[in-house]
Amino acid sequence: MGKIRKVGEHVKRAKGKVMKTVRPGFWKKVIWTMNPKTYSDLSETKIKKSFSYLLALLFASFILMSIIALPRIISMPGYIKGELGKFDTFNISIDIEMSKPVMITAEDPQIIVDTTTNRTTLGKEKILITDEIIAYRPYGRARTQDLSEFEDLTAKKEETSRFLTFLAILLMPTILITAYIMFLLKYLALILVVTLLLFIGVRIAKKDLPLKKSLNTAVYAATPMILIEVVFIPFSSKYLFPIFQIMGMNFYLVTLAVYLILASNAAYFAAKKKSKKGEEYETVEKVQWDF
């Protein structure tokens, strides 16, 4: 967890740089990555720029996903209340003992669990849990609930659904940062594998595609896969046909097929020889990226 937190801090610091990358011209580049003929230029990009594009694409995809997920977040209290209604009885026995308070996170506590104090009011934290009460501040006004009231959740559906919704929203930034890191690791692994496949495949076909160009091609060709998988997280993924899972991350038949088809076609154009000595690689038209 400590390592994930440190990486999360690095992601936050990089947020400003990534935001600078997501400009109107960025979306033009996203569209052009769908055209294999543009890879004679894209494959020549500096590796630093191609990886900046990858970070920006993943960040932008998470923003779009969050916007799409808003209706589900808004309807979450009603959904939780409805799910609790499926229980005839749901009793919880609460027995907490601790030597020191638990603070999440340590630097800027948002949730404090402390049975060593008689506190009943909130400080700067958003949620306070003692051995007697749960206090939280959903919309600027503090609410306090006796823990004994939560022993039978079916009798307190409204309060329970509100509290669980608030807890989910409070933890959402941490969840999104962790998800961003996990997806980034997944796509980096896939990109490295596809880079090697392109490099070897083009050599077998007796063409020339240096490792740098293979890597750039693999990075940009991942665009539709990343957009589809991340933006549609709020919806069912069964239509993408999950084929296996590694460390909680699903790999899908449909998006992998799209990725491999685009990367293969892109590699063909990226590997095209110059028509004359000193001329640029053949492309449909020159593109100004506004970066």
Salt bridges, closest charged atoms under 4 A:
ASP41 OD1 - LYS286 NZ 3.90
GLU44 OE2 - LYS213 NZ 3.51
GLU83 OE2 - LYS86 NZ 3.01
GLU125 OE2 - ARG119 NH2 2.41
GLU149 OE1 - LYS156 NZ 3.91
GLU158 OE1 - LYS81 NZ 2.77
GLU158 OE2 - ARG162 NH1 3.96
GLU159 OE2 - LYS156 NZ 3.89
ASP208 OD2 - LYS273 NZ 3.88
GLU229 OE1 - LYS186 NZ 2.69
GLU282 OE1 - LYS272 NZ 3.32
